[in-house]
């Protein structure tokens, strides 16, 4: 318990019989089932809790904002006696269920992160949009926030000056490259009233579902951000926890749910920015070693390996989706993104990934024209990803030579390596898998397989040298 509490807070604590935990901006009073959060009377460059009126205001803001995604955890605002102070009352949960602890125990799974991606996409879809009259998400504001980190870090970590200089140059150069994309995202409504602090410590696993909590209420600039910046924080935190496999899975699950591939050009900038924010916080706390770790992480994000374009090849049921997922998981830097033809085809027709289209083999969303549109979209999105310096794997059958040639030419034009992930299985096994398949975006049937067997064009001799086999 803190040694010196205001009299009114000590009275409140005694009445509750609560344990007290102190942070740099709050007091938390903990009982068996509930927690009360009170704001300290402080003013900082990024926060003003200087008056009781302002503290009351931000208690109500904390309740309003967090009820957007955790209404069952945020119960209300209570007056603290006649002191004029308020507390946010919350339902308490086991600290062991916070995602940073779950991840540290090795219990965080891809399924948990797929669920989180859906939660975040659904939340962002209804979050308020920053209007064109607001400064939020404007390119100049984004750059100013990024550069402010360096202003403080040069003072906090003077021994890291060469590293900071490299990262500051990269930040300025990358900003110049993506400035039009940042402006386009603001105009497209991608800057929204987000959570603002979506690291693993602000996510909790309850009833096997990941739930956000404790969003930023005290600073509008930190909360009204690009949805890509929101996801970049969780991605960086997973990398910091030495979980590139899970970082890649979350990023790809989010892109598959949202279809926001226009976010890819700005993702790396935001990821480096978030790593620098964590470095600054560690530096302010006097933890130079932790700050140095974040600087190294920022440099690794800023210097990815040369991009590669990989396509899958194989009949329906041959394991392309599983093999491409394994391929993502094996990327040590989490710098590979996946495009699935089944998902993007359905997106073109306004269908969710797991929705059934009720199409016939050659009808509905599977007509030749629909297939042409789907592959055109894959070419467009793959080019966008490569241009942004990310690698991409395309999960599709690619049974026709012309389709494979189009993507090989795309790789060549973008200066990317090209590979083919070839998948195969005996026909009777393919049939068995298709009959047993459920809960997947693919709608392929045994009838589809039989047609594929009739018109599949095998890999040519010049293609076999590009073949890589699925991971075992």
C-alpha positions in Angstrom: 0.0 0.0 0.0 1.3 3.5 -0.7 2.7 5.1 2.4 1.0 8.5 2.0 -2.7 8.6 0.8 -4.9 11.6 1.0 -7.2 11.4 4.0 -10.3 11.1 1.9 -8.8 8.2 -0.1 -7.6 6.5 3.1 -11.2 6.7 4.5 -12.6 5.3 1.2 -10.0 2.5 1.3 -10.7 1.6 4.9 -14.5 1.5 4.2 -14.0 -0.9 1.4 -11.2 -2.9 3.1 -9.3 -2.6 -0.2 -5.7 -3.2 -1.3 -4.2 -0.2 -3.0 -2.0 -0.3 -6.1 -0.4 2.9 -7.3 0.6 3.8 -10.9 2.1 7.0 -12.0 -1.3 8.5 -12.8 -3.8 6.5 -10.8 -4.7 4.7 -7.6 -6.4 1.3 -7.9 -8.4 0.0 -4.9 -8.9 -3.8 -5.1 -11.4 -6.0 -3.3 -12.4 -9.5 -4.0 -14.9 -8.8 -6.8 -14.4 -5.2 -7.7 -11.8 -2.5 -8.5 -12.1 1.3 -8.1 -9.8 3.5 -10.2 -9.1 7.0 -9.0 -7.1 9.7 -10.8 -4.2 11.4 -9.2 -4.2 15.3 -9.0 -1.4 15.7 -11.5 -0.6 17.6 -14.7 1.8 16.2 -17.3 2.7 17.3 -20.8 0.2 14.7 -22.2 -2.4 14.7 -19.4 -4.3 17.2 -17.2 -5.9 15.8 -14.0 -5.2 19.1 -12.2 -8.6 19.9 -10.8 -11.4 17.8 -9.2 -13.7 18.8 -12.1 -11.3 17.5 -14.7 -10.8 14.3 -12.7 -14.6 13.8 -12.6 -14.8 14.5 -16.3 -12.2 11.9 -17.2 -13.8 9.3 -14.9 -17.0 9.7 -17.0 -15.0 9.6 -20.2 -13.2 6.4 -19.1 -16.6 4.8 -18.4 -18.1 5.9 -21.7 -15.1 4.9 -23.9 -14.4 1.5 -22.3 -18.1 0.5 -22.3 -17.8 0.5 -26.1 -16.1 -2.9 -25.9 -16.3 -4.0 -22.2 -19.7 -2.9 -20.8 -19.7 -5.8 -18.4 -16.4 -4.8 -16.8 -17.0 -1.0 -16.5 -19.9 -0.7 -14.0 -20.2 3.0 -13.2 -18.7 6.2 -11.7 -19.1 6.6 -7.9 -18.6 9.7 -5.7 -16.0 9.2 -3.0 -17.7 10.5 0.1 -18.1 14.3 0.2 -14.5 14.8 -1.1 -15.7 15.9 -4.6 -13.6 13.1 -6.1 -14.9 10.2 -8.2 -13.9 6.6 -8.9 -14.5 4.3 -11.8 -16.0 1.1 -10.5 -15.0 -2.0 -12.4 -15.7 -5.7 -12.2 -12.4 -7.3 -11.2 -10.8 -10.2 -13.2 -7.8 -12.4 -12.4 -4.5 -10.6 -13.4 -3.3 -14.0 -14.7 -5.8 -13.6 -17.6 -4.2 -10.5 -18.9 -2.8 -11.3 -22.3 0.8 -10.4 -21.4 0.7 -13.1 -18.7 -1.2 -15.5 -20.9 1.5 -15.0 -23.6 4.4 -15.3 -21.2 3.0 -18.7 -20.1 2.8 -19.9 -23.7 -0.9 -20.2 -23.6 -1.8 -17.6 -26.2 -3.1 -19.2 -29.4 -3.7 -18.2 -33.0 -7.4 -18.9 -32.4 -7.4 -16.3 -29.6 -5.8 -13.8 -31.9 -8.3 -14.5 -34.7 -11.0 -13.7 -32.2 -9.3 -10.5 -31.2 -9.1 -9.5 -34.9 -12.8 -9.9 -35.2 -13.4 -7.9 -32.0 -11.2 -5.1 -33.2 -12.6 -5.0 -36.8 -16.2 -4.9 -35.4 -15.3 -2.2 -32.9 -13.6 0.0 -35.5 -16.5 -0.4 -37.9 -18.8 1.5 -35.5 -16.2 3.8 -34.0 -16.6 7.5 -34.6 -14.8 8.8 -37.7 -12.4 11.8 -37.5 -13.9 14.5 -39.8 -11.9 16.5 -42.3 -12.0 19.5 -40.0 -10.1 17.7 -37.3 -6.3 17.5 -37.0 -6.4 13.8 -36.1 -4.5 11.6 -38.5 -3.4 14.5 -40.7 0.1 13.7 -42.1 1.7 16.7 -40.3 0.3 15.6 -37.0 1.5 12.0 -37.5 5.0 13.1 -38.2 5.1 15.5 -35.3 4.1 12.8 -32.9 6.8 10.5 -34.3 9.5 13.1 -34.1 8.6 14.1 -30.5 9.8 10.6 -29.4 13.2 11.3 -30.7 13.4 14.8 -29.1 12.9 13.1 -25.7 15.0 10.0 -26.4 18.1 11.9 -27.3 18.0 13.3 -23.8 17.0 10.1 -22.1 19.5 7.8 -23.9 22.5 9.9 -25.0 24.6 6.7 -25.4 22.1 5.5 -28.1 22.5 8.7 -30.2 23.9 6.9 -33.4 21.0 4.4 -33.3 18.5 7.2 -32.7 19.9 9.2 -35.6 19.4 6.2 -37.9 15.9 5.6 -36.8 15.0 9.3 -37.1 16.4 9.4 -40.6 14.3 6.3 -41.5 11.2 7.9 -39.9 11.6 11.0 -42.0 12.3 9.1 -45.2 9.5 6.7 -44.6 7.1 9.5 -43.8 7.9 11.2 -47.1 7.2 8.0 -49.0 3.8 7.3 -47.3 2.5 10.9 -46.9 0.0 10.5 -49.7 -1.2 7.2 -48.2 -1.7 8.8 -44.8 -3.7 11.6 -46.4 -5.8 9.1 -48.4 -6.5 7.1 -45.2 -7.8 10.2 -43.4 -10.0 11.0 -46.3 -11.3 7.5 -46.5 -12.4 7.5 -42.9 -9.7 5.2 -41.5 -8.9 7.6 -38.7 -11.3 6.8 -35.9 -11.9 7.1 -32.1 -9.9 3.9 -31.3 -8.7 2.3 -28.1 -5.3 4.0 -28.3 -3.3 1.7 -26.1 -3.9 -1.8 -27.4 -0.9 -3.6 -26.0 -1.1 -7.1 -24.4 -1.4 -5.7 -20.9 -4.7 -4.0 -21.9 -6.3 -7.2 -23.2 -7.8 -9.9 -21.1 -8.9 -13.5 -21.9 -12.3 -14.1 -20.4 -14.3 -17.2 -21.3 -11.7 -17.9 -23.9 -12.4 -14.6 -25.7 -10.0 -11.7 -25.8 -11.4 -8.4 -24.5 -9.9 -4.9 -24.7 -10.0 -2.7 -21.6 -8.4 0.5 -20.2 -8.3 2.6 -23.3 -6.8 6.1 -23.5 -9.3 8.6 -22.1 -7.0 11.5 -21.1 -5.6 12.6 -24.5 -7.6 12.8 -27.7 -4.5 12.8 -29.9 -3.6 9.3 -28.5 -7.0 7.9 -29.1 -8.1 9.4 -32.5 -5.7 7.4 -34.7 -5.5 5.3 -37.8 -7.0 1.9 -37.3 -3.6 0.6 -38.7 -1.8 2.4 -35.9 -4.1 0.6 -33.4 -3.2 -2.9 -34.7 0.5 -1.9 -35.0 0.8 -1.7 -31.2 -0.4 -5.2 -30.6 1.8 -6.5 -33.4 4.8 -4.8 -31.9 4.0 -6.1 -28.4 3.8 -9.7 -29.7 7.2 -9.2 -31.4 8.6 -7.8 -28.2 7.3 -11.0 -26.4 9.4 -13.0 -29.0 6.3 -14.3 -30.7 6.7 -13.5 -34.4 4.4 -16.4 -35.3 1.6 -14.9 -33.3 2.4 -11.4 -34.5 2.1 -12.6 -38.1 -1.1 -14.5 -37.3 -2.8 -11.4 -35.8 -1.8 -9.1 -38.6 -3.0 -11.5 -41.2 -6.3 -12.3 -39.3 -7.0 -8.6 -39.1 -6.3 -8.0 -42.8 -8.5 -11.0 -43.7 -11.4 -9.7 -41.6 -11.1 -6.0 -42.5 -9.9 -6.3 -46.1 -8.0 -3.1 -45.4 -4.9 -3.8 -47.6 -4.5 -0.1 -48.1 -3.2 -0.1 -44.5 -0.1 -2.1 -45.6 1.9 0.9 -46.9 1.6 2.6 -43.5 1.9 -0.4 -41.2 5.7 -0.4 -40.9 5.9 3.3 -40.1 3.3 2.9 -37.3 5.0 -0.2 -36.0 8.3 1.6 -35.6 6.5 4.6 -34.0 4.9 2.3 -31.4 8.3 0.7 -30.6 9.7 4.1 -30.1 6.9 5.1 -27.8 7.7 2.0 -25.7 11.4 3.0 -25.7 10.5 6.5 -24.5 8.3 5.2 -21.7 11.1 2.8 -20.6 13.6 5.6 -20.7 11.4 7.9 -18.6 11.1 5.0 -16.1 14.9 4.8 -16.0 15.1 1.4 -17.6 17.8 1.9 -20.2 18.1 -1.8 -21.0 14.4 -2.2 -21.8 14.5 1.0 -23.9 17.5 -0.3 -25.8 15.6 -3.5 -26.5 12.8 -1.5 -28.1 15.3 0.5 -30.2 16.7 -2.8 -31.5 13.2 -4.0 -32.3 12.4 -0.7 -34.1 15.5 -1.2 -36.2 14.6 -4.7 -37.1 11.1 -3.6 -38.2 12.6 -0.8 -40.2 15.0 -3.1 -42.1 13.0 -6.1 -43.3 14.5 -8.7 -45.6 14.0 -8.3 -49.4 10.4 -9.1 -50.3 9.3 -12.4 -51.8 6.2 -13.3 -53.7 5.1 -16.9 -53.2 2.1 -18.6 -54.8 0.6 -21.9 -53.9 0.0 -24.6 -56.4 -2.4 -27.6 -56.0 -5.8 -29.1 -56.4 -8.6 -28.4 -54.0 -8.0 -30.3 -50.7 -4.2 -30.6 -51.2 -3.5 -28.5 -48.1 -2.6 -25.1 -49.6 -4.3 -23.1 -46.8 -2.5 -25.1 -44.1 0.8 -24.9 -45.9 0.5 -21.2 -46.4 -0.3 -20.7 -42.7 2.8 -22.7 -41.8 4.8 -20.6 -44.2 3.6 -17.4 -42.4 4.5 -18.9 -39.0 8.0 -19.8 -40.1 8.8 -16.1 -41.0 11.1 -15.0 -38.1 10.4 -11.3 -38.7 6.6 -11.6 -39.2 7.0 -9.7 -42.5 4.9 -11.9 -44.8 1.2 -11.3 -45.5 -1.3 -13.7 -47.0 -3.9 -13.3 -49.7 -6.5 -16.0 -50.0 -8.5 -16.2 -53.2 -11.5 -17.8 -51.5 -11.7 -14.9 -49.0 -11.1 -12.1 -51.6 -13.5 -13.6 -54.0 -16.3 -13.5 -51.4 -15.3 -10.0 -50.4 -15.8 -8.8 -54.0 -19.4 -10.1 -53.7 -20.1 -8.7 -50.3 -19.8 -12.1 -48.5 -18.1 -12.9 -45.2 -15.3 -15.4 -45.4 -17.3 -18.3 -44.0 -20.6 -17.4 -45.7 -22.0 -19.9 -48.2 -22.6 -18.4 -51.6 -25.0 -21.2 -52.8 -23.3 -21.0 -56.2 -23.1 -23.8 -58.7 -19.7 -25.1 -59.9 -19.6 -22.6 -62.8 -22.1 -20.1 -61.6 -22.7 -17.4 -59.0 -19.4 -16.2 -57.7 -17.5 -18.9 -59.7 -18.2 -17.7 -63.2 -15.2 -17.1 -65.5 -15.8 -13.4 -65.1 -15.9 -13.7 -61.3 -12.7 -15.6 -61.4 -11.1 -12.9 -63.6 -12.1 -10.2 -61.2 -10.8 -12.2 -58.2 -7.4 -12.7 -59.8 -7.3 -9.0 -60.8 -7.9 -8.1 -57.2 -5.1 -10.5 -56.0 -2.7 -8.9 -58.5 -3.6 -5.4 -57.3 -3.3 -6.3 -53.6 -0.1 -8.3 -54.0 1.5 -5.3 -55.9 0.4 -3.0 -53.1 2.0 -5.3 -50.5 5.3 -5.7 -52.4 5.5 -2.0 -53.1 5.3 -1.4 -49.3 8.3 -3.8 -48.8 6.3 -6.7 -47.3 6.5 -10.3 -48.6 3.3 -11.9 -49.8 2.0 -15.5 -50.2 -1.1 -16.1 -52.3 -3.3 -19.0 -51.3 -5.0 -20.1 -54.5 -5.0 -23.1 -56.8 -3.0 -21.5 -59.7 -3.7 -24.5 -61.9 -3.4 -22.6 -65.1 0.0 -21.6 -66.4 -1.1 -18.1 -67.4 -2.2 -17.3 -63.9 1.2 -18.4 -62.5 3.0 -16.4 -65.2 1.1 -13.2 -64.2 2.4 -13.4 -60.7 5.9 -14.4 -61.7 5.9 -11.2 -63.9 4.6 -9.2 -61.0 7.4 -10.4 -58.8 10.0 -9.6 -61.5 8.5 -6.1 -62.0 8.7 -5.4 -58.3 12.2 -6.8 -57.9 11.0 -9.5 -55.6 12.0 -13.2 -55.4 9.4 -15.6 -56.7 8.6 -19.1 -55.3 5.9 -21.7 -55.7 4.7 -23.6 -52.7 3.5 -26.9 -54.3 1.0 -29.1 -52.4 -0.2 -32.5 -53.5 -2.0 -35.6 -52.2 -3.5 -38.8 -53.7 -6.9 -38.2 -55.4 -8.7 -40.5 -52.9 -7.2 -38.4 -50.0 -8.3 -35.2 -51.7 -11.8 -36.5 -52.0 -11.9 -37.5 -48.4 -10.7 -34.1 -47.2 -13.3 -32.3 -49.3 -16.1 -34.4 -48.0 -14.9 -33.8 -44.4 -14.3 -30.0 -44.8 -16.3 -27.5 -42.8 -15.7 -24.1 -41.3 -13.5 -22.9 -44.2 -13.8 -20.1 -46.8 -13.4 -22.6 -49.6 -16.5 -24.0 -51.1 -14.7 -26.6 -53.3 -16.5 -30.0 -53.7 -15.6 -33.3 -55.1 -17.3 -32.2 -58.3 -15.0 -29.2 -58.5 -12.0 -31.5 -58.0 -13.1 -33.6 -60.9 -13.2 -30.6 -63.1 -9.8 -29.4 -62.0 -8.3 -32.8 -62.8 -9.4 -32.3 -66.4 -7.9 -28.9 -67.0 -5.0 -28.6 -64.6 -1.8 -27.5 -66.3 1.3 -29.1 -64.5 4.3 -27.0 -63.6 6.8 -26.5 -66.4 10.4 -27.4 -66.2 11.2 -23.7 -65.7 8.8 -23.5 -62.8 10.0 -26.6 -60.9 13.2 -24.8 -60.0 11.1 -22.3 -58.1 9.2 -24.9 -56.1 9.4 -25.1 -52.3 7.8 -27.9 -50.4 5.4 -27.4 -47.5 6.9 -27.4 -44.0 6.4 -30.7 -42.1 
